[in-house]
Amino acid sequence: GSIDSGDPESETYRGNYEPVSFDGSSGDNVTIEMTSDDDTYLILLGPDGTIVAENDDYERLDSRIETELPSDGSYTIVATSYSSRATFDYELTLEQAE
């Protein structure tokens, strides 16, 4: 993916960000990784819009979230940067075990 000026923008998410949605079930274990040459930041929002988990520097500047989903519904991964208003290319992976 790529974060650029054409993406949604929010002060809450440090400038431009890309939302990625997926369906999950209560008790699912998920691993989300975001890698880039930039300083990545991941936020996982639950079906009600609250933050389930977030991570800045899991390994170097890359981000990783490993968590158990608390409820059934549509989750949103917010892919962004720790640096305010950064634009960059990234790779995002989601592994979901039931």
JOVENJO-V948621 format. One record per residue. RES is the residue in one small letter. SS is DSSP state (H for helix, E for strand, L for the rest). D_FIRST is the distance of its C-alpha to the first C-alpha in whole Angstrom. Layout:
BEGIN
RES & SS & D_FIRST
RES & SS & D_FIRST
END
This chain:
BEGIN
g & L & 0
s & E & 4
i & E & 7
d & L & 10
s & L & 13
g & L & 13
d & L & 11
p & E & 14
e & E & 16
s & E & 18
e & L & 21
t & L & 20
y & L & 17
r & L & 17
g & E & 16
n & E & 13
y & E & 11
e & E & 9
p & E & 11
v & E & 10
s & E & 14
f & E & 16
d & E & 20
g & E & 22
s & L & 25
s & L & 28
g & L & 28
d & L & 25
n & E & 23
v & E & 20
t & E & 18
i & E & 14
e & E & 13
m & E & 10
t & E & 10
s & L & 10
d & L & 13
d & L & 13
d & L & 15
t & E & 12
y & E & 14
l & E & 14
i & E & 16
l & E & 17
l & E & 19
g & L & 22
p & L & 23
d & L & 25
g & L & 23
t & L & 24
i & E & 22
v & E & 22
a & E & 21
e & E & 19
n & E & 18
d & L & 18
d & L & 19
y & L & 19
e & E & 19
r & L & 19
l & L & 16
d & E & 14
s & E & 15
r & E & 16
i & E & 18
e & E & 21
t & E & 23
e & E & 25
l & L & 24
p & L & 27
s & L & 27
d & L & 26
g & E & 24
s & E & 21
y & E & 18
t & E & 15
i & E & 13
v & E & 12
a & E & 9
t & E & 11
s & E & 13
y & L & 16
s & L & 17
s & L & 18
r & L & 16
a & L & 14
t & L & 11
f & E & 9
d & E & 6
y & L & 5
e & E & 6
l & E & 7
t & E & 11
l & E & 13
e & E & 17
q & E & 20
a & E & 23
e & L & 26
END
